[in-house]
Amino acid sequence: MATKKTDKADARDILESGTSKAVSSELDTLVVKSLTNLEEKVEAIDWKLWEIYNIIKSYAENPSAPQPAQPQASAADVAAEIAKALGTESDKKSVVKKLFG
């Protein structure tokens, strides 16, 4: 039993062939923009993976080195950010200002 080889043409093949009569120039432009957008996203992911690789590599080479830690927000900072986002930030007065106006 012999099987037939099926060649599937993807968007790049159609664009490169230049013989796509069924595909309009608008669709060609859309395909090119989409492929470019995907390529940019893949490059961004590749860059992030490279950064992660370097972090892991540096830790594996020198595990006793201090590692950067994410700063912890205090409850007051979180409350201030929420109040600012909601637009209800009230004037905070110190004890001295409360007493002497």
N, CA, C and O atoms as a Tinker XYZ file with bonds, in Angstrom:
   404  protein
     1  N      0.835000   -1.181000    0.000000    73     2
     2  CA     0.000000    0.000000    0.000000    64     1     3
     3  C      0.877000    1.241000    0.000000    63     2     4     5
     4  O      1.652000    1.479000    0.927000    81     3
     5  N      0.746000    1.971000   -0.991000    73     3     6
     6  CA     1.508000    3.210000   -1.099000    64     5     7
     7  C      0.644000    4.364000   -0.610000    63     6     8     9
     8  O     -0.561000    4.418000   -0.858000    81     7
     9  N      1.284000    5.263000    0.077000    73     7    10
    10  CA     0.561000    6.442000    0.541000    64     9    11
    11  C      1.000000    7.646000   -0.259000    63    10    12    13
    12  O      2.161000    7.763000   -0.654000    81    11
    13  N      0.085000    8.509000   -0.485000    73    11    14
    14  CA     0.390000    9.720000   -1.237000    64    13    15
    15  C      0.960000   10.771000   -0.306000    63    14    16    17
    16  O      0.492000   10.963000    0.817000    81    15
    17  N      1.952000   11.424000   -0.791000    73    15    18
    18  CA     2.537000   12.517000   -0.020000    64    17    19
    19  C      1.707000   13.765000   -0.267000    63    18    20    21
    20  O      1.519000   14.188000   -1.407000    81    19
    21  N      1.216000   14.344000    0.814000    73    19    22
    22  CA     0.412000   15.552000    0.682000    64    21    23
    23  C      1.239000   16.743000    1.134000    63    22    24    25
    24  O      1.753000   16.784000    2.253000    81    23
    25  N      1.352000   17.692000    0.252000    73    23    26
    26  CA     2.063000   18.928000    0.593000    64    25    27
    27  C      1.045000   19.970000    1.000000    63    26    28    29
    28  O      0.164000   20.350000    0.229000    81    27
    29  N      1.191000   20.419000    2.226000    73    27    30
    30  CA     0.306000   21.467000    2.711000    64    29    31
    31  C      1.052000   22.790000    2.643000    63    30    32    33
    32  O      2.171000   22.913000    3.139000    81    31
    33  N      0.436000   23.748000    2.041000    73    31    34
    34  CA     1.046000   25.068000    1.927000    64    33    35
    35  C      0.559000   25.944000    3.068000    63    34    36    37
    36  O     -0.641000   26.078000    3.306000    81    35
    37  N      1.514000   26.534000    3.763000    73    35    38
    38  CA     1.113000   27.461000    4.820000    64    37    39
    39  C      1.120000   28.879000    4.259000    63    38    40    41
    40  O      1.345000   29.087000    3.066000    81    39
    41  N      0.874000   29.840000    5.124000    73    39    42
    42  CA     0.732000   31.229000    4.687000    64    41    43
    43  C      2.003000   31.756000    4.042000    63    42    44    45
    44  O      1.943000   32.496000    3.060000    81    43
    45  N      3.153000   31.379000    4.589000    73    43    46
    46  CA     4.408000   31.871000    4.020000    64    45    47
    47  C      4.630000   31.326000    2.615000    63    46    48    49
    48  O      5.091000   32.045000    1.729000    81    47
    49  N      4.296000   30.036000    2.413000    73    47    50
    50  CA     4.448000   29.452000    1.078000    64    49    51
    51  C      3.573000   30.173000    0.059000    63    50    52    53
    52  O      4.003000   30.439000   -1.063000    81    51
    53  N      2.361000   30.483000    0.452000    73    51    54
    54  CA     1.446000   31.176000   -0.451000    64    53    55
    55  C      1.972000   32.565000   -0.778000    63    54    56    57
    56  O      1.914000   33.006000   -1.925000    81    55
    57  N      2.496000   33.263000    0.257000    73    55    58
    58  CA     3.020000   34.607000    0.022000    64    57    59
    59  C      4.273000   34.575000   -0.840000    63    58    60    61
    60  O      4.460000   35.435000   -1.701000    81    59
    61  N      5.143000   33.574000   -0.609000    73    59    62
    62  CA     6.395000   33.499000   -1.357000    64    61    63
    63  C      6.175000   33.072000   -2.803000    63    62    64    65
    64  O      6.924000   33.477000   -3.692000    81    63
    65  N      5.160000   32.262000   -3.040000    73    63    66
    66  CA     4.941000   31.771000   -4.392000    64    65    67
    67  C      4.477000   32.886000   -5.327000    63    66    68    69
    68  O      4.828000   32.890000   -6.507000    81    67
    69  N      3.711000   33.808000   -4.821000    73    67    70
    70  CA     3.242000   34.905000   -5.634000    64    69    71
    71  C      2.160000   34.503000   -6.618000    63    70    72    73
    72  O      1.719000   35.329000   -7.418000    81    71
    73  N      1.727000   33.267000   -6.579000    73    71    74
    74  CA     0.708000   32.787000   -7.519000    64    73    75
    75  C     -0.629000   32.601000   -6.835000    63    74    76    77
    76  O     -1.470000   31.841000   -7.315000    81    75
    77  N     -0.836000   33.271000   -5.743000    73    75    78
    78  CA    -2.080000   33.100000   -4.994000    64    77    79
    79  C     -3.139000   34.032000   -5.568000    63    78    80    81
    80  O     -3.310000   35.160000   -5.106000    81    79
    81  N     -3.828000   33.553000   -6.560000    73    79    82
    82  CA    -4.855000   34.379000   -7.190000    64    81    83
    83  C     -6.096000   34.488000   -6.322000    63    82    84    85
    84  O     -6.843000   35.463000   -6.401000    81    83
    85  N     -6.308000   33.456000   -5.481000    73    83    86
    86  CA    -7.500000   33.456000   -4.651000    64    85    87
    87  C     -7.351000   34.371000   -3.442000    63    86    88    89
    88  O     -8.343000   34.753000   -2.821000    81    87
    89  N     -6.133000   34.716000   -3.116000    73    87    90
    90  CA    -5.885000   35.532000   -1.933000    64    89    91
    91  C     -5.673000   36.971000   -2.387000    63    90    92    93
    92  O     -4.818000   37.244000   -3.230000    81    91
    93  N     -6.436000   37.868000   -1.839000    73    91    94
    94  CA    -6.330000   39.274000   -2.235000    64    93    95
    95  C     -5.144000   39.940000   -1.562000    63    94    96    97
    96  O     -4.555000   39.388000   -0.633000    81    95
    97  N     -4.804000   41.103000   -2.026000    73    95    98
    98  CA    -3.668000   41.823000   -1.445000    64    97    99
    99  C     -3.957000   42.246000   -0.004000    63    98   100   101
   100  O     -3.036000   42.374000    0.803000    81    99
   101  N     -5.222000   42.461000    0.315000    73    99   102
   102  CA    -5.578000   42.811000    1.696000    64   101   103
   103  C     -5.297000   41.641000    2.624000    63   102   104   105
   104  O     -4.777000   41.822000    3.725000    81   103
   105  N     -5.642000   40.448000    2.178000    73   103   106
   106  CA    -5.365000   39.271000    2.994000    64   105   107
   107  C     -3.870000   39.021000    3.100000    63   106   108   109
   108  O     -3.380000   38.591000    4.145000    81   107
   109  N     -3.142000   39.292000    2.017000    73   107   110
   110  CA    -1.686000   39.164000    2.075000    64   109   111
   111  C     -1.113000   40.086000    3.136000    63   110   112   113
   112  O     -0.257000   39.683000    3.923000    81   111
   113  N     -1.584000   41.311000    3.154000    73   111   114
   114  CA    -1.116000   42.286000    4.138000    64   113   115
   115  C     -1.459000   41.839000    5.547000    63   114   116   117
   116  O     -0.636000   41.950000    6.456000    81   115
   117  N     -2.671000   41.337000    5.732000    73   115   118
   118  CA    -3.100000   40.860000    7.046000    64   117   119
   119  C     -2.251000   39.685000    7.516000    63   118   120   121
   120  O     -1.880000   39.611000    8.687000    81   119
   121  N     -1.951000   38.784000    6.619000    73   119   122
   122  CA    -1.135000   37.623000    6.966000    64   121   123
   123  C      0.271000   38.059000    7.346000    63   122   124   125
   124  O      0.830000   37.566000    8.326000    81   123
   125  N      0.838000   38.964000    6.589000    73   123   126
   126  CA     2.189000   39.436000    6.887000    64   125   127
   127  C      2.228000   40.135000    8.237000    63   126   128   129
   128  O      3.150000   39.920000    9.024000    81   127
   129  N      1.234000   40.971000    8.508000    73   127   130
   130  CA     1.184000   41.657000    9.806000    64   129   131
   131  C      1.029000   40.654000   10.944000    63   130   132   133
   132  O      1.663000   40.794000   11.990000    81   131
   133  N      0.195000   39.654000   10.744000    73   131   134
   134  CA    -0.009000   38.646000   11.781000    64   133   135
   135  C      1.255000   37.852000   12.039000    63   134   136   137
   136  O      1.615000   37.601000   13.189000    81   135
   137  N      1.925000   37.459000   10.975000    73   135   138
   138  CA     3.176000   36.722000   11.135000    64   137   139
   139  C      4.239000   37.573000   11.811000    63   138   140   141
   140  O      5.003000   37.076000   12.638000    81   139
   141  N      4.290000   38.841000   11.465000    73   139   142
   142  CA     5.251000   39.743000   12.098000    64   141   143
   143  C      4.950000   39.901000   13.576000    63   142   144   145
   144  O      5.860000   39.900000   14.405000    81   143
   145  N      3.678000   40.037000   13.907000    73   143   146
   146  CA     3.266000   40.165000   15.302000    64   145   147
   147  C      3.642000   38.908000   16.086000    63   146   148   149
   148  O      4.160000   38.996000   17.199000    81   147
   149  N      3.382000   37.752000   15.506000    73   147   150
   150  CA     3.737000   36.495000   16.172000    64   149   151
   151  C      5.245000   36.373000   16.353000    63   150   152   153
   152  O      5.720000   35.911000   17.391000    81   151
   153  N      5.984000   36.786000   15.349000    73   151   154
   154  CA     7.434000   36.721000   15.437000    64   153   155
   155  C      7.951000   37.609000   16.566000    63   154   156   157
   156  O      8.855000   37.212000   17.301000    81   155
   157  N      7.387000   38.802000   16.709000    73   155   158
   158  CA     7.800000   39.702000   17.787000    64   157   159
   159  C      7.489000   39.104000   19.153000    63   158   160   161
   160  O      8.286000   39.219000   20.084000    81   159
   161  N      6.327000   38.467000   19.271000    73   159   162
   162  CA     5.963000   37.850000   20.545000    64   161   163
   163  C      6.885000   36.678000   20.873000    63   162   164   165
   164  O      7.268000   36.493000   22.029000    81   163
   165  N      7.238000   35.891000   19.868000    73   163   166
   166  CA     8.153000   34.771000   20.090000    64   165   167
   167  C      9.519000   35.288000   20.506000    63   166   168   169
   168  O     10.157000   34.697000   21.378000    81   167
   169  N      9.983000   36.373000   19.906000    73   167   170
   170  CA    11.265000   36.955000   20.293000    64   169   171
   171  C     11.229000   37.467000   21.729000    63   170   172   173
   172  O     12.210000   37.330000   22.459000    81   171
   173  N     10.108000   38.056000   22.140000    73   171   174
   174  CA     9.984000   38.531000   23.529000    64   173   175
   175  C     10.015000   37.362000   24.502000    63   174   176   177
   176  O     10.652000   37.439000   25.553000    81   175
   177  N      9.327000   36.278000   24.154000    73   175   178
   178  CA     9.335000   35.090000   25.010000    64   177   179
   179  C     10.744000   34.513000   25.071000    63   178   180   181
   180  O     11.207000   34.106000   26.137000    81   179
   181  N     11.425000   34.477000   23.927000    73   179   182
   182  CA    12.790000   33.971000   23.873000    64   181   183
   183  C     13.703000   34.787000   24.778000    63   182   184   185
   184  O     14.546000   34.228000   25.480000    81   183
   185  N     13.537000   36.107000   24.762000    73   183   186
   186  CA    14.360000   36.977000   25.606000    64   185   187
   187  C     14.100000   36.699000   27.084000    63   186   188   189
   188  O     15.042000   36.628000   27.874000    81   187
   189  N     12.839000   36.540000   27.463000    73   187   190
   190  CA    12.518000   36.257000   28.870000    64   189   191
   191  C     13.095000   34.909000   29.292000    63   190   192   193
   192  O     13.615000   34.773000   30.399000    81   191
   193  N     13.003000   33.919000   28.413000    73   191   194
   194  CA    13.582000   32.609000   28.724000    64   193   195
   195  C     15.100000   32.701000   28.884000    63   194   196   197
   196  O     15.681000   32.028000   29.735000    81   195
   197  N     15.732000   33.530000   28.067000    73   195   198
   198  CA    17.175000   33.731000   28.186000    64   197   199
   199  C     17.521000   34.360000   29.532000    63   198   200   201
   200  O     18.499000   33.962000   30.165000    81   199
   201  N     16.730000   35.339000   29.978000    73   199   202
   202  CA    16.957000   35.962000   31.284000    64   201   203
   203  C     16.782000   34.942000   32.409000    63   202   204   205
   204  O     17.578000   34.906000   33.348000    81   203
   205  N     15.738000   34.114000   32.311000    73   203   206
   206  CA    15.506000   33.081000   33.333000    64   205   207
   207  C     16.665000   32.094000   33.344000    63   206   208   209
   208  O     17.131000   31.686000   34.407000    81   207
   209  N     17.126000   31.713000   32.160000    73   207   210
   210  CA    18.262000   30.793000   32.063000    64   209   211
   211  C     19.482000   31.382000   32.759000    63   210   212   213
   212  O     20.159000   30.678000   33.508000    81   211
   213  N     19.774000   32.654000   32.530000    73   211   214
   214  CA    20.936000   33.288000   33.151000    64   213   215
   215  C     20.801000   33.363000   34.665000    63   214   216   217
   216  O     21.789000   33.193000   35.379000    81   215
   217  N     19.597000   33.614000   35.167000    73   215   218
   218  CA    19.386000   33.654000   36.617000    64   217   219
   219  C     19.644000   32.279000   37.221000    63   218   220   221
   220  O     20.329000   32.156000   38.237000    81   219
   221  N     19.092000   31.250000   36.589000    73   219   222
   222  CA    19.279000   29.885000   37.100000    64   221   223
   223  C     20.740000   29.475000   36.995000    63   222   224   225
   224  O     21.277000   28.839000   37.902000    81   223
   225  N     21.379000   29.837000   35.896000    73   223   226
   226  CA    22.787000   29.491000   35.698000    64   225   227
   227  C     23.657000   30.148000   36.759000    63   226   228   229
   228  O     24.544000   29.504000   37.320000    81   227
   229  N     23.410000   31.430000   37.041000    73   227   230
   230  CA    24.216000   32.123000   38.049000    64   229   231
   231  C     23.979000   31.531000   39.436000    63   230   232   233
   232  O     24.904000   31.462000   40.246000    81   231
   233  N     22.761000   31.107000   39.712000    73   231   234
   234  CA    22.487000   30.477000   41.010000    64   233   235
   235  C     23.165000   29.113000   41.097000    63   234   236   237
   236  O     23.691000   28.751000   42.150000    81   235
   237  N     23.157000   28.358000   40.007000    73   235   238
   238  CA    23.773000   27.033000   40.013000    64   237   239
   239  C     25.287000   27.133000   40.162000    63   238   240   241
   240  O     25.911000   26.281000   40.794000    81   239
   241  N     25.871000   28.169000   39.584000    73   239   242
   242  CA    27.317000   28.339000   39.677000    64   241   243
   243  C     27.752000   28.850000   41.041000    63   242   244   245
   244  O     28.841000   28.513000   41.504000    81   243
   245  N     26.927000   29.653000   41.690000    73   243   246
   246  CA    27.290000   30.232000   42.979000    64   245   247
   247  C     26.047000   30.308000   43.863000    63   246   248   249
   248  O     25.456000   31.379000   43.999000    81   247
   249  N     25.642000   29.188000   44.467000    73   247   250
   250  CA    24.398000   29.193000   45.264000    64   249   251
   251  C     24.489000   30.000000   46.548000    63   250   252   253
   252  O     23.458000   30.329000   47.135000    81   251
   253  N     25.692000   30.328000   47.001000    73   251   254
   254  CA    25.804000   31.093000   48.241000    64   253   255
   255  C     25.664000   32.592000   48.019000    63   254   256   257
   256  O     25.582000   33.350000   48.985000    81   255
   257  N     25.635000   33.033000   46.773000    73   255   258
   258  CA    25.498000   34.459000   46.481000    64   257   259
   259  C     24.102000   34.926000   46.864000    63   258   260   261
   260  O     23.135000   34.180000   46.710000    81   259
   261  N     23.989000   36.150000   47.360000    73   259   262
   262  CA    22.655000   36.648000   47.717000    64   261   263
   263  C     21.792000   36.806000   46.465000    63   262   264   265
   264  O     22.234000   37.322000   45.439000    81   263
   265  N     20.583000   36.358000   46.582000    73   263   266
   266  CA    19.656000   36.417000   45.456000    64   265   267
   267  C     18.721000   37.608000   45.630000    63   266   268   269
   268  O     18.343000   37.943000   46.753000    81   267
   269  N     18.350000   38.243000   44.533000    73   267   270
   270  CA    17.424000   39.370000   44.649000    64   269   271
   271  C     16.060000   38.887000   45.125000    63   270   272   273
   272  O     15.562000   37.850000   44.686000    81   271
   273  N     15.474000   39.648000   46.021000    73   271   274
   274  CA    14.164000   39.286000   46.563000    64   273   275
   275  C     13.155000   40.356000   46.175000    63   274   276   277
   276  O     13.485000   41.533000   46.033000    81   275
   277  N     11.935000   39.915000   46.010000    73   275   278
   278  CA    10.880000   40.861000   45.677000    64   277   279
   279  C     10.542000   41.671000   46.920000    63   278   280   281
   280  O     10.340000   41.095000   47.989000    81   279
   281  N     10.476000   42.991000   46.804000    73   279   282
   282  CA    10.174000   43.803000   47.979000    64   281   283
   283  C      8.751000   43.537000   48.472000    63   282   284   285
   284  O      7.823000   43.368000   47.681000    81   283
   285  N      8.610000   43.507000   49.767000    73   283   286
   286  CA     7.307000   43.264000   50.377000    64   285   287
   287  C      6.630000   44.594000   50.671000    63   286   288   289
   288  O      7.246000   45.503000   51.227000    81   287
   289  N      5.391000   44.702000   50.306000    73   287   290
   290  CA     4.629000   45.924000   50.547000    64   289   291
   291  C      3.994000   45.857000   51.930000    63   290   292   293
   292  O      3.510000   44.811000   52.363000    81   291
   293  N      4.007000   46.985000   52.602000    73   291   294
   294  CA     3.367000   47.028000   53.911000    64   293   295
   295  C      1.873000   47.292000   53.723000    63   294   296   297
   296  O      1.429000   47.701000   52.650000    81   295
   297  N      1.119000   47.054000   54.778000    73   295   298
   298  CA    -0.328000   47.267000   54.719000    64   297   299
   299  C     -0.652000   48.733000   54.454000    63   298   300   301
   300  O     -1.617000   49.039000   53.754000    81   299
   301  N      0.144000   49.634000   55.004000    73   299   302
   302  CA    -0.092000   51.063000   54.788000    64   301   303
   303  C      0.123000   51.434000   53.325000    63   302   304   305
   304  O     -0.627000   52.234000   52.765000    81   303
   305  N      1.155000   50.849000   52.706000    73   303   306
   306  CA     1.400000   51.123000   51.282000    64   305   307
   307  C      0.250000   50.613000   50.421000    63   306   308   309
   308  O     -0.183000   51.294000   49.491000    81   307
   309  N     -0.239000   49.422000   50.730000    73   307   310
   310  CA    -1.348000   48.843000   49.968000    64   309   311
   311  C     -2.603000   49.699000   50.130000    63   310   312   313
   312  O     -3.310000   49.963000   49.157000    81   311
   313  N     -2.876000   50.133000   51.363000    73   311   314
   314  CA    -4.052000   50.973000   51.608000    64   313   315
   315  C     -3.939000   52.301000   50.869000    63   314   316   317
   316  O     -4.928000   52.800000   50.331000    81   315
   317  N     -2.742000   52.872000   50.842000    73   315   318
   318  CA    -2.545000   54.141000   50.140000    64   317   319
   319  C     -2.746000   53.971000   48.638000    63   318   320   321
   320  O     -3.335000   54.834000   47.988000    81   319
   321  N     -2.258000   52.856000   48.085000    73   319   322
   322  CA    -2.443000   52.596000   46.656000    64   321   323
   323  C     -3.913000   52.385000   46.313000    63   322   324   325
   324  O     -4.385000   52.864000   45.282000    81   323
   325  N     -4.634000   51.677000   47.165000    73   323   326
   326  CA    -6.069000   51.455000   46.933000    64   325   327
   327  C     -6.826000   52.773000   47.015000    63   326   328   329
   328  O     -7.693000   53.051000   46.186000    81   327
   329  N     -6.497000   53.581000   48.015000    73   327   330
   330  CA    -7.168000   54.872000   48.165000    64   329   331
   331  C     -6.872000   55.776000   46.975000    63   330   332   333
   332  O     -7.752000   56.498000   46.506000    81   331
   333  N     -5.636000   55.737000   46.488000    73   331   334
   334  CA    -5.273000   56.552000   45.334000    64   333   335
   335  C     -6.013000   56.064000   44.090000    63   334   336   337
   336  O     -6.475000   56.873000   43.285000    81   335
   337  N     -6.126000   54.754000   43.932000    73   335   338
   338  CA    -6.820000   54.205000   42.767000    64   337   339
   339  C     -8.311000   54.521000   42.807000    63   338   340   341
   340  O     -8.935000   54.752000   41.771000    81   339
   341  N     -8.872000   54.529000   44.003000    73   339   342
   342  CA   -10.302000   54.828000   44.147000    64   341   343
   343  C    -10.575000   56.320000   44.170000    63   342   344   345
   344  O    -11.721000   56.746000   44.021000    81   343
   345  N     -9.543000   57.110000   44.355000    73   343   346
   346  CA    -9.715000   58.558000   44.383000    64   345   347
   347  C    -10.277000   59.058000   45.692000    63   346   348   349
   348  O    -10.869000   60.136000   45.737000    81   347
   349  N    -10.105000   58.301000   46.757000    73   347   350
   350  CA   -10.629000   58.695000   48.068000    64   349   351
   351  C     -9.505000   58.959000   49.050000    63   350   352   353
   352  O     -9.654000   58.716000   50.248000    81   351
   353  N     -8.382000   59.455000   48.552000    73   351   354
   354  CA    -7.261000   59.706000   49.439000    64   353   355
   355  C     -7.579000   60.912000   50.325000    63   354   356   357
   356  O     -7.834000   62.012000   49.834000    81   355
   357  N     -7.560000   60.687000   51.612000    73   355   358
   358  CA    -7.861000   61.773000   52.547000    64   357   359
   359  C     -6.553000   62.386000   53.038000    63   358   360   361
   360  O     -5.496000   61.756000   52.980000    81   359
   361  N     -6.640000   63.602000   53.514000    73   359   362
   362  CA    -5.462000   64.267000   54.036000    64   361   363
   363  C     -5.067000   63.620000   55.346000    63   362   364   365
   364  O     -5.836000   63.584000   56.306000    81   363
   365  N     -3.861000   63.117000   55.358000    73   363   366
   366  CA    -3.368000   62.510000   56.589000    64   365   367
   367  C     -2.623000   63.588000   57.365000    63   366   368   369
   368  O     -1.696000   64.207000   56.843000    81   367
   369  N     -3.023000   63.809000   58.596000    73   367   370
   370  CA    -2.389000   64.818000   59.421000    64   369   371
   371  C     -1.596000   64.139000   60.517000    63   370   372   373
   372  O     -2.034000   63.144000   61.095000    81   371
   373  N     -0.446000   64.677000   60.792000    73   371   374
   374  CA     0.352000   64.140000   61.874000    64   373   375
   375  C     -0.261000   64.598000   63.198000    63   374   376   377
   376  O     -1.145000   65.454000   63.220000    81   375
   377  N      0.209000   64.029000   64.276000    73   375   378
   378  CA    -0.302000   64.376000   65.594000    64   377   379
   379  C     -0.071000   65.854000   65.878000    63   378   380   381
   380  O     -0.929000   66.508000   66.471000    81   379
   381  N      1.061000   66.383000   65.471000    73   379   382
   382  CA     1.377000   67.796000   65.718000    64   381   383
   383  C      0.391000   68.685000   64.944000    63   382   384   385
   384  O     -0.100000   69.677000   65.481000    81   383
   385  N      0.106000   68.333000   63.697000    73   383   386
   386  CA    -0.823000   69.137000   62.916000    64   385   387
   387  C     -2.229000   69.048000   63.487000    63   386   388   389
   388  O     -2.977000   70.024000   63.431000    81   387
   389  N     -2.602000   67.897000   64.035000    73   387   390
   390  CA    -3.932000   67.762000   64.634000    64   389   391
   391  C     -4.054000   68.653000   65.865000    63   390   392   393
   392  O     -5.096000   69.265000   66.096000    81   391
   393  N     -2.977000   68.721000   66.655000    73   391   394
   394  CA    -3.022000   69.506000   67.867000    64   393   395
   395  C     -2.941000   71.005000   67.603000    63   394   396   397
   396  O     -3.654000   71.782000   68.239000    81   395
   397  N     -2.080000   71.424000   66.671000    73   395   398
   398  CA    -1.832000   72.844000   66.481000    64   397   399
   399  C     -2.383000   73.398000   65.172000    63   398   400   401
   400  O     -2.109000   74.542000   64.806000    81   399
   401  N     -3.148000   72.591000   64.482000    73   399   402
   402  CA    -3.917000   73.097000   63.362000    64   401   403
   403  C     -3.256000   73.209000   62.076000    63   402   404
   404  O     -3.874000   73.634000   61.100000    81   403
